[in-house]
């Protein structure tokens, strides 16, 4: 087989692998986005929770986790001294 044919086949295979990977990523992303939108819509309709309030709670949860890990890290470093 000539080297050009091997190169072409390898390029086609690589293109196919990248394309199928991209399709999987897009499918997963869309599924996640639709799930999040459905949860936010359900919270808004069922409980009257606005998206801004939900976002504020998510941010607060992140800050709480950060403080918790900082406290754990600080207690471990001070115990090791």
N, C-alpha and C positions, 0 to 999 in steps of 0.2 A: 504494500500500500504506500502511495506517495505521502510525504510528510504533510502536504497541504490538506489532504483528505483527513488525516489523523487530527490535524489542528482544527479543521472545520467541525469534525465530530465532537472533539473535546469542547469547543466553544458552544456548540449547540446543547450539549449535555449541561454545561455550566449555566448557560442561559435558562434552560428548563428548571434546574434546581433553584436558581435565584427567583425565578418567576413563581414557582410553587410555594417557596418560602414567603414571598411577598403576599401572595393570596392568603396564606394562613394568618399572617400578621394582621392584614386588613380585616379578615373575618373575625378574628379574636377582638380586635379593637372595636369594631362595630357592635359586636355582641356585648362587650363591656359597657360601651357608651349607652346602648339601648337599655341595659339593665339599670344603670345609674339613673337614667332619665325616668324610668318606670318607678323606681324607688322614691325619687324626689317628687314625682307627680302623686304617688300614693300618699306620701307624708303630707303634701299640700292639701289634697282633697279630703283625706280621712281625718287629719288632725289640725289642719289650718297652719301648718308650719311652713313659713316662707323659706325660699332657697337661701336668702341672706342669713337667716337665723341658723340654718343648718351649716352653712359655710363658717360662720363664727364659732359654732360648737366644734367643728372639725379642726379649726385653727387652735382653739383652746386645748383640745385633746393633744395636739402635737406639742404644744408648749408644756403641758403636764408631763408627757412622756420624756421630753428633753430634760426637764427639771429632775425627774425621777432618776434618769440615767446619770445625770451629773452628780446627784446625791450619792448614788451607788459608787460611782467612780471615785468621788472625793473620800467616801468612807473607806474604800479599799486602799487608796493611796496613803491615807493617814494611819491606817492599821498596820501597813507594811513598814512604817518608819520607826 
